[in-house]
Amino acid sequence: MSKKKIGFAQFEPKVGEVLVNLSAVRRLAAEAKGADLLVFPELATSGYELMDPDEVRVFAEPKQGGATHETLLDLAKANNCSYVIGYPEVEGDKFYNSSMLVNPDGSTYNYRKIHLFSREKELFNSGDAPPAVYETKAGRVGMMICFDWIFPETARMIALQGAQILAHPSNLVLQWCQRSMFARSVENRLFTITSNRIGSEERVGRRLTFTGASQVVTPVGETVSKAPETEEFIGLADIDPSDADNKDVTEYNHLFEDRMTGLYGSLV
């Protein structure tokens, strides 16, 4: 497979300023010249620290036909790039912390965060389906969101479906994720793109400071693009997605074929 350019757009979304945030998305997409896949942070359109479900309702969008979807459709076609972005989704009377993937041909896919973090449990419903894998401009991509990282089963489900790239929109505040994504990459032999945000929010009696340091990690654990902790940053890396198809750890060991699934029953 030919080389592909993949990466992230790290920035500071403003709480409740959807049009301002989408304007930033447009600007960053234009600056990420030549990208085949670009990942934006979690809840990039709304900001993170929403007050209550009533405020979520104000900013939540359907997975197709809303301002975020229409913006990404335009960008994907104009820039011949696949995009992943986190946003608050509404379906009926339920809200989800979701990410959408939009391809240049207009095909659109959605993932709802399974593992909700902290106050998210007061605002959103947990995802109702396991992550899936989709064809994109850059190869086969699966999505997970932020705190999903701490549950290795999430990334493993994506890898077992043949993903080459794991897109990981995030609003990270804990100190461990960026280091842990080395393990998620190596134990699954796939590329990971963690797109984190910067800045801080103080709205519900607490102050959250986001850790930045977005990154792209290869199937063998090499960090090939990394952002600073506090600055807006576009990070791109040229990769061969087919590198993620090689699951041989040694000449005797295959990452998936060596799994002793008959002994794993206690995991579930």
PyRosetta script that sets phi, psi and omega in degrees:
from pyrosetta import init, pose_from_sequence

init()
pose = pose_from_sequence("MSKKKIGFAQFEPKVGEVLVNLSAVRRLAAEAKGADLLVFPELATSGYELMDPDEVRVFAEPKQGGATHETLLDLAKANNCSYVIGYPEVEGDKFYNSSMLVNPDGSTYNYRKIHLFSREKELFNSGDAPPAVYETKAGRVGMMICFDWIFPETARMIALQGAQILAHPSNLVLQWCQRSMFARSVENRLFTITSNRIGSEERVGRRLTFTGASQVVTPVGETVSKAPETEEFIGLADIDPSDADNKDVTEYNHLFEDRMTGLYGSLV")
pose.set_psi(1, 144.7)
pose.set_omega(1, -179.6)
pose.set_phi(2, -72.3)
pose.set_psi(2, 163.2)
pose.set_omega(2, 179.3)
pose.set_phi(3, -64.1)
pose.set_psi(3, 145.3)
pose.set_omega(3, 176.6)
pose.set_phi(4, -127.9)
pose.set_psi(4, 151.0)
pose.set_omega(4, 179.6)
pose.set_phi(5, -106.6)
pose.set_psi(5, 116.7)
pose.set_omega(5, -177.0)
pose.set_phi(6, -125.8)
pose.set_psi(6, 157.6)
pose.set_omega(6, 177.1)
pose.set_phi(7, 173.1)
pose.set_psi(7, -159.5)
pose.set_omega(7, -171.2)
pose.set_phi(8, -135.8)
pose.set_psi(8, 159.9)
pose.set_omega(8, 172.2)
pose.set_phi(9, -124.0)
pose.set_psi(9, 103.7)
pose.set_omega(9, -178.1)
pose.set_phi(10, -92.6)
pose.set_psi(10, 125.9)
pose.set_omega(10, 178.0)
pose.set_phi(11, -154.5)
pose.set_psi(11, -174.8)
pose.set_omega(11, -177.1)
pose.set_phi(12, -114.1)
pose.set_psi(12, 95.2)
pose.set_omega(12, 175.2)
pose.set_phi(13, -63.5)
pose.set_psi(13, 147.7)
pose.set_omega(13, 178.6)
pose.set_phi(14, -101.3)
pose.set_psi(14, 130.8)
pose.set_omega(14, -176.0)
pose.set_phi(15, -60.3)
pose.set_psi(15, 124.1)
pose.set_omega(15, 173.1)
pose.set_phi(16, 78.0)
pose.set_psi(16, 2.7)
pose.set_omega(16, -177.0)
pose.set_phi(17, -108.3)
pose.set_psi(17, 71.2)
pose.set_omega(17, -172.6)
pose.set_phi(18, -59.7)
pose.set_psi(18, -46.3)
pose.set_omega(18, -177.7)
pose.set_phi(19, -66.0)
pose.set_psi(19, -37.6)
pose.set_omega(19, 176.1)
pose.set_phi(20, -63.5)
pose.set_psi(20, -43.7)
pose.set_omega(20, -179.3)
pose.set_phi(21, -66.6)
pose.set_psi(21, -39.7)
pose.set_omega(21, 178.1)
pose.set_phi(22, -68.9)
pose.set_psi(22, -30.6)
pose.set_omega(22, 173.8)
pose.set_phi(23, -64.5)
pose.set_psi(23, -40.5)
pose.set_omega(23, 176.2)
pose.set_phi(24, -63.9)
pose.set_psi(24, -39.2)
pose.set_omega(24, 177.3)
pose.set_phi(25, -60.2)
pose.set_psi(25, -44.4)
pose.set_omega(25, 178.9)
pose.set_phi(26, -61.5)
pose.set_psi(26, -45.2)
pose.set_omega(26, -178.8)
pose.set_phi(27, -62.9)
pose.set_psi(27, -46.0)
pose.set_omega(27, -178.5)
pose.set_phi(28, -66.9)
pose.set_psi(28, -38.0)
pose.set_omega(28, 177.6)
pose.set_phi(29, -62.3)
pose.set_psi(29, -38.3)
pose.set_omega(29, 178.7)
pose.set_phi(30, -67.9)
pose.set_psi(30, -32.2)
pose.set_omega(30, -179.4)
pose.set_phi(31, -77.4)
pose.set_psi(31, -22.1)
pose.set_omega(31, -178.2)
pose.set_phi(32, -86.1)
pose.set_psi(32, 63.8)
pose.set_omega(32, -172.1)
pose.set_phi(33, -64.0)
pose.set_psi(33, 134.0)
pose.set_omega(33, 175.4)
pose.set_phi(34, 81.1)
pose.set_psi(34, 2.7)
pose.set_omega(34, -178.4)
pose.set_phi(35, -68.2)
pose.set_psi(35, 142.0)
pose.set_omega(35, 172.5)
pose.set_phi(36, -97.4)
pose.set_psi(36, -27.5)
pose.set_omega(36, 177.2)
pose.set_phi(37, -146.3)
pose.set_psi(37, 125.0)
pose.set_omega(37, 179.0)
pose.set_phi(38, -129.4)
pose.set_psi(38, 131.0)
pose.set_omega(38, -176.1)
pose.set_phi(39, -113.0)
pose.set_psi(39, 130.3)
pose.set_omega(39, 176.1)
pose.set_phi(40, -102.0)
pose.set_psi(40, 166.9)
pose.set_omega(40, -176.3)
pose.set_phi(41, -69.5)
pose.set_psi(41, 172.8)
pose.set_omega(41, 172.2)
pose.set_phi(42, -64.2)
pose.set_psi(42, 142.8)
pose.set_omega(42, 177.3)
pose.set_phi(43, 44.9)
pose.set_psi(43, 42.8)
pose.set_omega(43, -175.8)
pose.set_phi(44, -68.8)
pose.set_psi(44, -21.1)
pose.set_omega(44, -176.9)
pose.set_phi(45, -89.2)
pose.set_psi(45, -25.5)
pose.set_omega(45, -171.4)
pose.set_phi(46, -112.5)
pose.set_psi(46, -17.5)
pose.set_omega(46, -164.5)
pose.set_phi(47, 81.1)
pose.set_psi(47, 168.8)
pose.set_omega(47, -168.4)
pose.set_phi(48, -95.3)
pose.set_psi(48, -50.8)
pose.set_omega(48, -166.4)
pose.set_phi(49, -85.0)
pose.set_psi(49, 72.3)
pose.set_omega(49, 177.5)
pose.set_phi(50, -77.8)
pose.set_psi(50, 147.0)
pose.set_omega(50, -168.3)
pose.set_phi(51, -72.7)
pose.set_psi(51, -46.5)
pose.set_omega(51, -172.5)
pose.set_phi(52, -164.1)
pose.set_psi(52, 174.2)
pose.set_omega(52, -179.5)
pose.set_phi(53, -58.6)
pose.set_psi(53, -30.4)
pose.set_omega(53, 177.7)
pose.set_phi(54, -64.0)
pose.set_psi(54, -38.2)
pose.set_omega(54, 177.2)
pose.set_phi(55, -73.1)
pose.set_psi(55, -36.5)
pose.set_omega(55, 175.3)
pose.set_phi(56, -56.5)
pose.set_psi(56, -41.9)
pose.set_omega(56, -177.8)
pose.set_phi(57, -58.5)
pose.set_psi(57, -34.5)
pose.set_omega(57, -178.5)
pose.set_phi(58, -64.2)
pose.set_psi(58, -38.2)
pose.set_omega(58, -171.8)
pose.set_phi(59, -105.0)
pose.set_psi(59, -9.6)
pose.set_omega(59, -178.0)
pose.set_phi(60, -71.5)
pose.set_psi(60, 149.3)
pose.set_omega(60, -177.3)
pose.set_phi(61, -131.9)
pose.set_psi(61, 154.5)
pose.set_omega(61, 170.6)
pose.set_phi(62, -69.3)
pose.set_psi(62, 158.6)
pose.set_omega(62, -176.8)
pose.set_phi(63, -69.8)
pose.set_psi(63, -17.9)
pose.set_omega(63, 173.3)
pose.set_phi(64, -136.1)
pose.set_psi(64, 140.4)
pose.set_omega(64, 175.5)
pose.set_phi(65, 95.8)
pose.set_psi(65, -9.3)
pose.set_omega(65, 177.8)
pose.set_phi(66, -84.3)
pose.set_psi(66, 178.8)
pose.set_omega(66, -177.5)
pose.set_phi(67, -62.3)
pose.set_psi(67, -38.9)
pose.set_omega(67, -179.5)
pose.set_phi(68, -66.9)
pose.set_psi(68, -45.6)
pose.set_omega(68, 178.8)
pose.set_phi(69, -61.3)
pose.set_psi(69, -45.3)
pose.set_omega(69, -179.2)
pose.set_phi(70, -63.7)
pose.set_psi(70, -38.9)
pose.set_omega(70, 178.5)
pose.set_phi(71, -63.3)
pose.set_psi(71, -46.2)
pose.set_omega(71, -179.0)
pose.set_phi(72, -68.8)
pose.set_psi(72, -33.9)
pose.set_omega(72, 174.4)
pose.set_phi(73, -58.7)
pose.set_psi(73, -46.3)
pose.set_omega(73, 179.4)
pose.set_phi(74, -62.5)
pose.set_psi(74, -45.7)
pose.set_omega(74, -177.5)
pose.set_phi(75, -66.2)
pose.set_psi(75, -42.7)
pose.set_omega(75, -177.6)
pose.set_phi(76, -61.9)
pose.set_psi(76, -42.2)
pose.set_omega(76, -179.9)
pose.set_phi(77, -70.4)
pose.set_psi(77, -45.0)
pose.set_omega(77, -176.3)
pose.set_phi(78, -66.9)
pose.set_psi(78, -37.9)
pose.set_omega(78, -174.0)
pose.set_phi(79, -102.3)
pose.set_psi(79, -0.5)
pose.set_omega(79, -178.5)
pose.set_phi(80, 51.2)
pose.set_psi(80, 51.4)
pose.set_omega(80, -174.9)
pose.set_phi(81, -138.9)
pose.set_psi(81, 147.6)
pose.set_omega(81, 171.5)
pose.set_phi(82, -91.8)
pose.set_psi(82, 139.5)
pose.set_omega(82, -177.7)
pose.set_phi(83, -126.0)
pose.set_psi(83, 145.8)
pose.set_omega(83, 170.9)
pose.set_phi(84, -124.7)
pose.set_psi(84, 133.7)
pose.set_omega(84, 179.7)
pose.set_phi(85, -145.3)
pose.set_psi(85, 144.3)
pose.set_omega(85, 175.9)
pose.set_phi(86, -90.3)
pose.set_psi(86, 142.5)
pose.set_omega(86, -177.6)
pose.set_phi(87, -158.1)
pose.set_psi(87, 159.7)
pose.set_omega(87, 173.9)
pose.set_phi(88, -84.3)
pose.set_psi(88, 124.3)
pose.set_omega(88, -175.4)
pose.set_phi(89, -105.0)
pose.set_psi(89, 142.8)
pose.set_omega(89, 172.3)
pose.set_phi(90, -118.9)
pose.set_psi(90, 135.7)
pose.set_omega(90, 170.3)
pose.set_phi(91, -141.6)
pose.set_psi(91, 113.2)
pose.set_omega(91, -174.9)
pose.set_phi(92, 64.3)
pose.set_psi(92, -125.4)
pose.set_omega(92, 179.0)
pose.set_phi(93, -103.2)
pose.set_psi(93, 18.5)
pose.set_omega(93, -178.3)
pose.set_phi(94, -116.0)
pose.set_psi(94, 148.0)
pose.set_omega(94, 177.9)
pose.set_phi(95, -120.3)
pose.set_psi(95, 143.6)
pose.set_omega(95, -178.9)
pose.set_phi(96, -132.9)
pose.set_psi(96, 145.9)
pose.set_omega(96, 168.6)
pose.set_phi(97, -86.3)
pose.set_psi(97, 104.6)
pose.set_omega(97, -166.3)
pose.set_phi(98, -124.1)
pose.set_psi(98, 165.5)
pose.set_omega(98, 168.7)
pose.set_phi(99, -131.0)
pose.set_psi(99, 144.8)
pose.set_omega(99, 176.0)
pose.set_phi(100, -118.2)
pose.set_psi(100, 147.5)
pose.set_omega(100, 175.9)
pose.set_phi(101, -116.9)
pose.set_psi(101, 125.3)
pose.set_omega(101, -179.7)
pose.set_phi(102, -125.0)
pose.set_psi(102, 129.3)
pose.set_omega(102, -179.5)
pose.set_phi(103, -101.5)
pose.set_psi(103, 161.8)
pose.set_omega(103, 179.7)
pose.set_phi(104, -59.0)
pose.set_psi(104, -26.3)
pose.set_omega(104, 178.7)
pose.set_phi(105, -83.0)
pose.set_psi(105, 3.3)
pose.set_omega(105, 178.4)
pose.set_phi(106, 92.0)
pose.set_psi(106, -9.6)
pose.set_omega(106, 178.5)
pose.set_phi(107, -63.5)
pose.set_psi(107, 138.4)
pose.set_omega(107, -172.9)
pose.set_phi(108, -133.1)
pose.set_psi(108, 136.9)
pose.set_omega(108, -179.2)
pose.set_phi(109, -133.7)
pose.set_psi(109, 156.4)
pose.set_omega(109, -172.4)
pose.set_phi(110, -135.0)
pose.set_psi(110, 144.0)
pose.set_omega(110, 174.2)
pose.set_phi(111, -132.9)
pose.set_psi(111, 135.0)
pose.set_omega(111, 178.6)
pose.set_phi(112, -107.5)
pose.set_psi(112, 124.7)
pose.set_omega(112, -175.6)
pose.set_phi(113, -54.4)
pose.set_psi(113, 128.2)
pose.set_omega(113, -177.1)
pose.set_phi(114, -84.1)
pose.set_psi(114, -45.4)
pose.set_omega(114, -172.0)
pose.set_phi(115, -104.2)
pose.set_psi(115, 100.0)
pose.set_omega(115, -176.5)
pose.set_phi(116, -81.0)
pose.set_psi(116, 142.5)
pose.set_omega(116, -174.7)
pose.set_phi(117, -107.3)
pose.set_psi(117, 129.0)
pose.set_omega(117, 170.3)
pose.set_phi(118, 51.9)
pose.set_psi(118, -128.1)
pose.set_omega(118, -175.6)
pose.set_phi(119, -64.4)
pose.set_psi(119, -13.1)
pose.set_omega(119, 176.6)
pose.set_phi(120, -55.1)
pose.set_psi(120, -29.3)
pose.set_omega(120, 180.0)
pose.set_phi(121, -65.2)
pose.set_psi(121, -20.5)
pose.set_omega(121, 176.9)
pose.set_phi(122, -87.6)
pose.set_psi(122, -12.9)
pose.set_omega(122, -172.2)
pose.set_phi(123, -111.9)
pose.set_psi(123, -33.1)
pose.set_omega(123, -170.4)
pose.set_phi(124, -126.4)
pose.set_psi(124, 157.7)
pose.set_omega(124, 166.8)
pose.set_phi(125, -85.7)
pose.set_psi(125, 146.5)
pose.set_omega(125, 173.8)
pose.set_phi(126, -67.5)
pose.set_psi(126, 151.9)
pose.set_omega(126, 177.4)
pose.set_phi(127, -57.1)
pose.set_psi(127, 144.8)
pose.set_omega(127, -173.6)
pose.set_phi(128, -107.7)
pose.set_psi(128, 12.5)
pose.set_omega(128, 179.6)
pose.set_phi(129, -153.0)
pose.set_psi(129, 149.2)
pose.set_omega(129, 176.6)
pose.set_phi(130, -68.4)
pose.set_psi(130, 158.6)
pose.set_omega(130, 176.7)
pose.set_phi(131, -64.9)
pose.set_psi(131, 149.9)
pose.set_omega(131, 178.6)
pose.set_phi(132, -120.3)
pose.set_psi(132, 178.0)
pose.set_omega(132, -177.5)
pose.set_phi(133, -124.4)
pose.set_psi(133, 139.1)
pose.set_omega(133, -172.8)
pose.set_phi(134, -134.4)
pose.set_psi(134, 149.7)
pose.set_omega(134, 173.8)
pose.set_phi(135, -75.6)
pose.set_psi(135, 136.5)
pose.set_omega(135, 178.1)
pose.set_phi(136, -135.5)
pose.set_psi(136, -179.3)
pose.set_omega(136, 176.4)
pose.set_phi(137, -61.2)
pose.set_psi(137, -26.5)
pose.set_omega(137, -174.2)
pose.set_phi(138, -103.5)
pose.set_psi(138, -2.6)
pose.set_omega(138, -175.4)
pose.set_phi(139, 129.6)
pose.set_psi(139, -163.5)
pose.set_omega(139, -176.5)
pose.set_phi(140, -87.2)
pose.set_psi(140, 122.5)
pose.set_omega(140, -170.8)
pose.set_phi(141, -123.7)
pose.set_psi(141, 135.9)
pose.set_omega(141, 168.3)
pose.set_phi(142, -116.4)
pose.set_psi(142, 155.1)
pose.set_omega(142, -178.1)
pose.set_phi(143, -117.7)
pose.set_psi(143, 139.7)
pose.set_omega(143, 161.8)
pose.set_phi(144, -136.9)
pose.set_psi(144, 167.0)
pose.set_omega(144, -174.2)
pose.set_phi(145, -127.4)
pose.set_psi(145, 125.0)
pose.set_omega(145, 169.0)
pose.set_phi(146, 39.9)
pose.set_psi(146, -109.1)
pose.set_omega(146, -169.7)
pose.set_phi(147, -60.6)
pose.set_psi(147, -13.4)
pose.set_omega(147, 171.6)
pose.set_phi(148, -54.3)
pose.set_psi(148, -23.4)
pose.set_omega(148, -175.8)
pose.set_phi(149, -61.0)
pose.set_psi(149, -31.5)
pose.set_omega(149, -172.4)
pose.set_phi(150, -78.0)
pose.set_psi(150, -8.5)
pose.set_omega(150, 176.9)
pose.set_phi(151, -107.6)
pose.set_psi(151, 99.2)
pose.set_omega(151, -174.0)
pose.set_phi(152, -61.2)
pose.set_psi(152, -18.6)
pose.set_omega(152, 178.4)
pose.set_phi(153, -61.0)
pose.set_psi(153, -31.0)
pose.set_omega(153, -177.6)
pose.set_phi(154, -62.5)
pose.set_psi(154, -53.7)
pose.set_omega(154, -179.8)
pose.set_phi(155, -65.3)
pose.set_psi(155, -35.3)
pose.set_omega(155, -179.9)
pose.set_phi(156, -65.5)
pose.set_psi(156, -40.6)
pose.set_omega(156, 176.3)
pose.set_phi(157, -57.4)
pose.set_psi(157, -41.3)
pose.set_omega(157, -179.4)
pose.set_phi(158, -67.0)
pose.set_psi(158, -44.2)
pose.set_omega(158, -178.8)
pose.set_phi(159, -64.1)
pose.set_psi(159, -40.9)
pose.set_omega(159, -178.1)
pose.set_phi(160, -65.7)
pose.set_psi(160, -18.3)
pose.set_omega(160, 176.7)
pose.set_phi(161, -89.0)
pose.set_psi(161, 4.9)
pose.set_omega(161, 175.0)
pose.set_phi(162, 93.8)
pose.set_psi(162, 15.7)
pose.set_omega(162, 178.8)
pose.set_phi(163, -62.7)
pose.set_psi(163, 145.8)
pose.set_omega(163, 171.3)
pose.set_phi(164, -103.2)
pose.set_psi(164, -25.9)
pose.set_omega(164, -175.9)
pose.set_phi(165, -135.3)
pose.set_psi(165, 136.1)
pose.set_omega(165, 175.1)
pose.set_phi(166, -109.9)
pose.set_psi(166, 116.0)
pose.set_omega(166, 178.1)
pose.set_phi(167, -92.4)
pose.set_psi(167, 128.3)
pose.set_omega(167, -167.2)
pose.set_phi(168, -133.0)
pose.set_psi(168, 75.1)
pose.set_omega(168, 173.7)
pose.set_phi(169, -62.0)
pose.set_psi(169, 136.2)
pose.set_omega(169, -171.7)
pose.set_phi(170, -145.7)
pose.set_psi(170, 155.6)
pose.set_omega(170, 165.8)
pose.set_phi(171, -130.0)
pose.set_psi(171, 73.7)
pose.set_omega(171, -169.3)
pose.set_phi(172, -81.2)
pose.set_psi(172, 135.3)
pose.set_omega(172, 174.8)
pose.set_phi(173, -125.7)
pose.set_psi(173, -17.0)
pose.set_omega(173, 175.9)
pose.set_phi(174, -83.4)
pose.set_psi(174, 167.5)
pose.set_omega(174, -170.2)
pose.set_phi(175, -95.0)
pose.set_psi(175, -3.4)
pose.set_omega(175, -166.3)
pose.set_phi(176, -102.8)
pose.set_psi(176, -18.6)
pose.set_omega(176, -165.4)
pose.set_phi(177, -62.0)
pose.set_psi(177, -50.5)
pose.set_omega(177, -173.4)
pose.set_phi(178, -56.7)
pose.set_psi(178, -39.5)
pose.set_omega(178, 177.1)
pose.set_phi(179, -69.0)
pose.set_psi(179, -36.8)
pose.set_omega(179, -177.6)
pose.set_phi(180, -68.7)
pose.set_psi(180, -25.9)
pose.set_omega(180, -179.7)
pose.set_phi(181, -68.1)
pose.set_psi(181, -19.3)
pose.set_omega(181, 168.1)
pose.set_phi(182, -57.1)
pose.set_psi(182, -46.8)
pose.set_omega(182, -179.0)
pose.set_phi(183, -66.9)
pose.set_psi(183, -43.9)
pose.set_omega(183, 180.0)
pose.set_phi(184, -58.8)
pose.set_psi(184, -37.8)
pose.set_omega(184, 179.3)
pose.set_phi(185, -68.5)
pose.set_psi(185, -48.8)
pose.set_omega(185, -173.4)
pose.set_phi(186, -72.7)
pose.set_psi(186, -42.5)
pose.set_omega(186, -176.0)
pose.set_phi(187, -70.6)
pose.set_psi(187, -15.5)
pose.set_omega(187, 177.3)
pose.set_phi(188, -115.5)
pose.set_psi(188, -5.9)
pose.set_omega(188, -179.1)
pose.set_phi(189, 52.2)
pose.set_psi(189, 56.8)
pose.set_omega(189, 174.1)
pose.set_phi(190, -142.2)
pose.set_psi(190, 164.3)
pose.set_omega(190, 174.6)
pose.set_phi(191, -78.4)
pose.set_psi(191, 139.5)
pose.set_omega(191, 174.1)
pose.set_phi(192, -122.8)
pose.set_psi(192, 137.4)
pose.set_omega(192, 175.1)
pose.set_phi(193, -119.3)
pose.set_psi(193, 107.0)
pose.set_omega(193, 174.6)
pose.set_phi(194, -97.9)
pose.set_psi(194, 112.1)
pose.set_omega(194, 179.7)
pose.set_phi(195, -105.0)
pose.set_psi(195, 101.0)
pose.set_omega(195, -177.5)
pose.set_phi(196, -98.5)
pose.set_psi(196, 168.3)
pose.set_omega(196, 175.9)
pose.set_phi(197, -107.2)
pose.set_psi(197, 172.3)
pose.set_omega(197, 175.8)
pose.set_phi(198, -121.2)
pose.set_psi(198, 177.0)
pose.set_omega(198, 176.6)
pose.set_phi(199, 90.9)
pose.set_psi(199, -169.0)
pose.set_omega(199, 179.7)
pose.set_phi(200, -144.8)
pose.set_psi(200, 160.5)
pose.set_omega(200, 176.9)
pose.set_phi(201, -137.4)
pose.set_psi(201, 140.4)
pose.set_omega(201, 178.2)
pose.set_phi(202, -139.7)
pose.set_psi(202, 101.2)
pose.set_omega(202, -173.8)
pose.set_phi(203, -137.8)
pose.set_psi(203, -25.3)
pose.set_omega(203, -174.0)
pose.set_phi(204, -124.8)
pose.set_psi(204, 43.5)
pose.set_omega(204, 178.0)
pose.set_phi(205, 78.6)
pose.set_psi(205, 14.7)
pose.set_omega(205, 175.9)
pose.set_phi(206, -148.1)
pose.set_psi(206, 158.3)
pose.set_omega(206, 178.3)
pose.set_phi(207, -115.0)
pose.set_psi(207, 123.4)
pose.set_omega(207, 176.4)
pose.set_phi(208, -106.4)
pose.set_psi(208, 128.9)
pose.set_omega(208, 175.1)
pose.set_phi(209, -114.4)
pose.set_psi(209, 122.9)
pose.set_omega(209, -175.1)
pose.set_phi(210, -88.9)
pose.set_psi(210, 146.9)
pose.set_omega(210, -163.3)
pose.set_phi(211, -94.7)
pose.set_psi(211, -1.4)
pose.set_omega(211, 179.0)
pose.set_phi(212, 55.1)
pose.set_psi(212, -137.1)
pose.set_omega(212, 175.8)
pose.set_phi(213, 55.0)
pose.set_psi(213, 38.6)
pose.set_omega(213, 173.4)
pose.set_phi(214, -56.4)
pose.set_psi(214, 156.9)
pose.set_omega(214, -173.7)
pose.set_phi(215, -159.2)
pose.set_psi(215, 159.0)
pose.set_omega(215, 168.8)
pose.set_phi(216, -119.7)
pose.set_psi(216, 125.8)
pose.set_omega(216, -178.7)
pose.set_phi(217, -121.7)
pose.set_psi(217, 139.7)
pose.set_omega(217, -176.2)
pose.set_phi(218, -87.0)
pose.set_psi(218, 170.6)
pose.set_omega(218, 178.3)
pose.set_phi(219, -61.7)
pose.set_psi(219, -16.7)
pose.set_omega(219, 177.8)
pose.set_phi(220, -108.8)
pose.set_psi(220, 17.3)
pose.set_omega(220, 170.4)
pose.set_phi(221, 85.6)
pose.set_psi(221, 13.1)
pose.set_omega(221, 178.5)
pose.set_phi(222, -86.9)
pose.set_psi(222, 128.5)
pose.set_omega(222, 174.8)
pose.set_phi(223, -84.4)
pose.set_psi(223, 110.7)
pose.set_omega(223, -173.8)
pose.set_phi(224, -102.0)
pose.set_psi(224, -7.3)
pose.set_omega(224, 170.5)
pose.set_phi(225, -155.4)
pose.set_psi(225, 135.7)
pose.set_omega(225, -179.5)
pose.set_phi(226, -147.1)
pose.set_psi(226, 135.7)
pose.set_omega(226, -179.7)
pose.set_phi(227, -93.4)
pose.set_psi(227, 159.7)
pose.set_omega(227, 170.3)
pose.set_phi(228, -69.3)
pose.set_psi(228, 171.1)
pose.set_omega(228, -175.7)
pose.set_phi(229, -80.3)
pose.set_psi(229, -22.3)
pose.set_omega(229, -169.2)
pose.set_phi(230, -129.7)
pose.set_psi(230, 5.8)
pose.set_omega(230, -174.4)
pose.set_phi(231, -120.9)
pose.set_psi(231, 147.8)
pose.set_omega(231, 170.3)
pose.set_phi(232, -60.2)
pose.set_psi(232, 141.2)
pose.set_omega(232, -173.4)
pose.set_phi(233, -161.0)
pose.set_psi(233, 137.4)
pose.set_omega(233, 169.5)
pose.set_phi(234, -107.7)
pose.set_psi(234, 123.0)
pose.set_omega(234, 179.9)
pose.set_phi(235, -118.4)
pose.set_psi(235, 123.3)
pose.set_omega(235, -178.8)
pose.set_phi(236, -126.0)
pose.set_psi(236, 148.7)
pose.set_omega(236, 178.3)
pose.set_phi(237, -141.3)
pose.set_psi(237, 140.6)
pose.set_omega(237, 175.0)
pose.set_phi(238, -88.9)
pose.set_psi(238, 123.8)
pose.set_omega(238, -176.4)
pose.set_phi(239, -133.7)
pose.set_psi(239, 163.5)
pose.set_omega(239, 167.7)
pose.set_phi(240, -107.8)
pose.set_psi(240, 105.9)
pose.set_omega(240, -176.6)
pose.set_phi(241, -55.7)
pose.set_psi(241, -29.0)
pose.set_omega(241, -177.8)
pose.set_phi(242, -67.0)
pose.set_psi(242, -14.8)
pose.set_omega(242, 174.4)
pose.set_phi(243, -58.7)
pose.set_psi(243, -28.4)
pose.set_omega(243, -179.4)
pose.set_phi(244, -78.6)
pose.set_psi(244, -6.9)
pose.set_omega(244, 178.6)
pose.set_phi(245, -84.2)
pose.set_psi(245, -14.5)
pose.set_omega(245, 179.6)
pose.set_phi(246, -86.8)
pose.set_psi(246, 107.8)
pose.set_omega(246, -178.7)
pose.set_phi(247, -103.0)
pose.set_psi(247, 14.7)
pose.set_omega(247, 177.5)
pose.set_phi(248, -78.7)
pose.set_psi(248, 122.5)
pose.set_omega(248, 177.3)
pose.set_phi(249, -88.7)
pose.set_psi(249, -43.0)
pose.set_omega(249, 169.5)
pose.set_phi(250, -137.8)
pose.set_psi(250, -178.8)
pose.set_omega(250, 178.0)
pose.set_phi(251, -67.1)
pose.set_psi(251, -14.7)
pose.set_omega(251, -179.8)
pose.set_phi(252, -105.7)
pose.set_psi(252, -11.8)
pose.set_omega(252, -169.9)
pose.set_phi(253, -124.9)
pose.set_psi(253, 128.4)
pose.set_omega(253, 176.0)
pose.set_phi(254, -116.1)
pose.set_psi(254, 131.0)
pose.set_omega(254, -171.2)
pose.set_phi(255, -54.4)
pose.set_psi(255, -41.1)
pose.set_omega(255, -176.3)
pose.set_phi(256, -98.9)
pose.set_psi(256, -38.0)
pose.set_omega(256, -177.7)
pose.set_phi(257, -66.7)
pose.set_psi(257, -25.1)
pose.set_omega(257, -179.5)
pose.set_phi(258, -86.7)
pose.set_psi(258, -0.7)
pose.set_omega(258, 178.9)
pose.set_phi(259, -65.4)
pose.set_psi(259, 134.0)
pose.set_omega(259, -179.5)
pose.set_phi(260, -97.8)
pose.set_psi(260, 70.2)
pose.set_omega(260, -170.6)
pose.set_phi(261, -64.3)
pose.set_psi(261, -24.6)
pose.set_omega(261, 179.2)
pose.set_phi(262, -67.3)
pose.set_psi(262, -16.4)
pose.set_omega(262, -179.8)
pose.set_phi(263, -101.6)
pose.set_psi(263, 1.7)
pose.set_omega(263, -172.5)
pose.set_phi(264, -96.4)
pose.set_psi(264, 9.2)
pose.set_omega(264, -173.7)
pose.set_phi(265, -56.6)
pose.set_psi(265, -32.8)
pose.set_omega(265, -177.4)
pose.set_phi(266, -68.5)
pose.set_psi(266, -14.7)
pose.set_omega(266, 179.2)
pose.set_phi(267, -66.5)
pose.set_psi(267, -27.5)
pose.set_omega(267, -178.1)
pose.set_phi(268, -119.7)
pose.dump_pdb("model.pdb")
